[in-house]
Amino acid sequence: MASNNIAVQILDYLSKPLENDENHFLSAKLAILDTIGCIVQASNYEKVHSFAAGETSVELSKNPFTTVKNFNSLVDSTWYLTVLTRWFDYNDTFLAKEWGHPSDNFGSIYTFFQRNNNYKFVDFTTALTKAYEIQGSLCLGTSLNKLGFDHVFFVKLASGSVFSYLLSDGNSDIVKRTINNILMDGPNSRAYRHFPNVGKRKSWAAADASKRGIELSQISRTTDEVYDTIQNQEDWGFENIFMKNSELSFGKDLDDWVIQNVLFKVLYPAEFHGQSAVEAATQLSSEFNQNRDKVEKINIYTHEPAVRIISNKKELKNASDRDHSLEYMVAAALLYGDLKYEMYEDNFSGLTEINELRKIIHVQEEPKFTENYYEFSKRHISNSIEILYNDDTQSEKITIENPIGHPSRREEAVPLLEEKFMKNVESTFSLKKAKKVWNEILNLKKDDDVIKLFSILIEDE
């Protein structure tokens, strides 16, 4: 890319068609299905569903996709779907210099096409792909966390720019004005992801960012300055004020790579840096429980980002804290041979037992894992676990190079993604309808009318 101005780069990318080969098209459909499952699953919790609906007067249906079609506001629809997508931290993930969840953009894309359904399904997958690509490529090139800011800023940029392009029919000034208004908005602190301020905000922060991107895309249709120099203006520019004069940049050329290399949380609702550790711990669970009276110490060898983000937390105040604790995840998996979201809750019966086990779990960096984490051709998310006993023996050291949701294990993951989907929707859809939704979305053709997607989700009601 010749220009380092992201408004110019994004507009250029949005203006160009995608190749839409079959691998990319399948990846987009898997991303859609996984997100739909997360939305339906979260809507089964009355308090979560009510929170997502906000102050609207819309009647809440058991099926959230029936509910959302009755919203009057694009902003409210985006908020609603994105809260449900993100609430239980079970949606897809992308890890690089920055971390994020590209499906946080799904709500904004769904909202636009639901209101403007004279498009083809390929237009929907293309828009979703481009939102994924913008967010993920920013994650590859720019770290916000090291500056104390939250990754949802990239959701605001991705959702806002793609929505603006759709809403304005590709008007270059409006799209650039939207992006530059988002830069002027700036990022927010990530303090709510760290002790002692961890709380539910991390479950709605992406929805807040996405809806703000939509608001700014609407506001930016008003004739105004384009604010072309806001990214790097010397005194008041974004990079000077927020980035300590470092560059806001993409880590790669923009294409369709991110959606094909996203990380799916297939088996466990756990922060992704710890997924392979949980997988290793479940393999050791039987041995651990047979020898509990001999266990002296448990070692976890991991990559540097996991050490920095999700380990060595002495106090875990709530479920939001626990689902981002490497030691807690591993302790639960060792004790129960599995990890489910209810194990994070305050009323979980095994809470004391897990917290006691955390005290003998030791985490340290394995430099090779860190090296492979950052190497673009690998992007491994590795963890090793071993159990040390008080008779000077130890278990086998179990190493999982990449968890099941990593693109290197995609073929292995697809049947498990289907199982996850079926489980996520079982309280809302009959088994017959769940299978029908899965199969019919997988079989959608590029030139199908996009309204067919919406009909699949709400038919038979």
Rosetta blueprint (number, residue, H / E / L):
1 M L
2 A L
3 S L
4 N L
5 N L
6 I H
7 A H
8 V H
9 Q H
10 I H
11 L H
12 D H
13 Y H
14 L H
15 S L
16 K L
17 P L
18 L L
19 E L
20 N L
21 D L
22 E H
23 N H
24 H H
25 F H
26 L H
27 S H
28 A H
29 K H
30 L H
31 A H
32 I H
33 L H
34 D H
35 T H
36 I H
37 G H
38 C H
39 I H
40 V H
41 Q H
42 A H
43 S H
44 N L
45 Y L
46 E H
47 K H
48 V H
49 H H
50 S H
51 F H
52 A H
53 A H
54 G L
55 E L
56 T L
57 S L
58 V L
59 E L
60 L L
61 S L
62 K L
63 N L
64 P H
65 F H
66 T H
67 T H
68 V H
69 K L
70 N L
71 F L
72 N L
73 S L
74 L H
75 V H
76 D H
77 S H
78 T H
79 W H
80 Y H
81 L H
82 T H
83 V H
84 L H
85 T H
86 R H
87 W L
88 F L
89 D L
90 Y L
91 N L
92 D L
93 T E
94 F E
95 L E
96 A L
97 K L
98 E L
99 W E
100 G E
101 H L
102 P H
103 S H
104 D H
105 N H
106 F H
107 G H
108 S H
109 I H
110 Y H
111 T H
112 F H
113 F H
114 Q H
115 R H
116 N L
117 N L
118 N L
119 Y L
120 K E
121 F H
122 V H
123 D H
124 F H
125 T H
126 T H
127 A H
128 L H
129 T H
130 K H
131 A H
132 Y H
133 E H
134 I H
135 Q H
136 G H
137 S H
138 L H
139 C H
140 L H
141 G H
142 T L
143 S L
144 L L
145 N H
146 K H
147 L H
148 G L
149 F E
150 D L
151 H L
152 V H
153 F H
154 F H
155 V H
156 K H
157 L H
158 A H
159 S H
160 G H
161 S H
162 V H
163 F H
164 S H
165 Y H
166 L H
167 L H
168 S L
169 D L
170 G L
171 N L
172 S H
173 D H
174 I H
175 V H
176 K H
177 R H
178 T H
179 I H
180 N H
181 N H
182 I H
183 L H
184 M H
185 D H
186 G L
187 P L
188 N L
189 S E
190 R L
191 A H
192 Y H
193 R H
194 H L
195 F L
196 P L
197 N L
198 V L
199 G L
200 K L
201 R H
202 K H
203 S H
204 W H
205 A H
206 A H
207 A H
208 D H
209 A H
210 S H
211 K H
212 R H
213 G H
214 I H
215 E H
216 L H
217 S H
218 Q H
219 I H
220 S L
221 R L
222 T L
223 T L
224 D L
225 E L
226 V L
227 Y L
228 D L
229 T L
230 I L
231 Q L
232 N L
233 Q L
234 E L
235 D L
236 W L
237 G L
238 F H
239 E H
240 N H
241 I H
242 F L
243 M L
244 K L
245 N L
246 S L
247 E L
248 L L
249 S L
250 F L
251 G L
252 K L
253 D L
254 L L
255 D L
256 D L
257 W H
258 V H
259 I H
260 Q H
261 N L
262 V L
263 L E
264 F L
265 K L
266 V L
267 L L
268 Y L
269 P L
270 A L
271 E L
272 F H
273 H H
274 G H
275 Q H
276 S H
277 A H
278 V H
279 E H
280 A H
281 A H
282 T H
283 Q H
284 L H
285 S H
286 S H
287 E H
288 F H
289 N H
290 Q H
291 N L
292 R H
293 D H
294 K H
295 V E
296 E E
297 K E
298 I E
299 N E
300 I E
301 Y E
302 T E
303 H L
304 E H
305 P H
306 A H
307 V H
308 R H
309 I H
310 I H
311 S L
312 N L
313 K L
314 K L
315 E L
316 L L
317 K L
318 N L
319 A H
320 S H
321 D H
322 R H
323 D L
324 H L
325 S L
326 L H
327 E H
328 Y H
329 M H
330 V H
331 A H
332 A H
333 A H
334 L H
335 L H
336 Y H
337 G L
338 D L
339 L L
340 K L
341 Y H
342 E H
343 M H
344 Y H
345 E L
346 D L
347 N L
348 F L
349 S L
350 G L
351 L H
352 T H
353 E H
354 I H
355 N H
356 E H
357 L H
358 R H
359 K L
360 I L
361 I E
362 H E
363 V E
364 Q E
365 E E
366 E L
367 P H
368 K H
369 F H
370 T H
371 E H
372 N H
373 Y H
374 Y H
375 E L
376 F L
377 S L
378 K L
379 R L
380 H L
381 I L
382 S L
383 N E
384 S E
385 I E
386 E E
387 I E
388 L E
389 Y E
390 N L
391 D L
392 D L
393 T L
394 Q E
395 S L
396 E L
397 K L
398 I E
399 T E
400 I E
401 E L
402 N L
403 P L
404 I L
405 G L
406 H L
407 P H
408 S H
409 R H
410 R H
411 E H
412 E H
413 A H
414 V H
415 P H
416 L H
417 L H
418 E H
419 E H
420 K H
421 F H
422 M H
423 K H
424 N H
425 V H
426 E L
427 S L
428 T L
429 F L
430 S L
431 L H
432 K H
433 K H
434 A H
435 K H
436 K H
437 V H
438 W H
439 N H
440 E H
441 I H
442 L H
443 N L
444 L L
445 K L
446 K L
447 D L
448 D L
449 D E
450 V L
451 I H
452 K H
453 L H
454 F H
455 S H
456 I H
457 L H
458 I H
459 E L
460 D L
461 E L
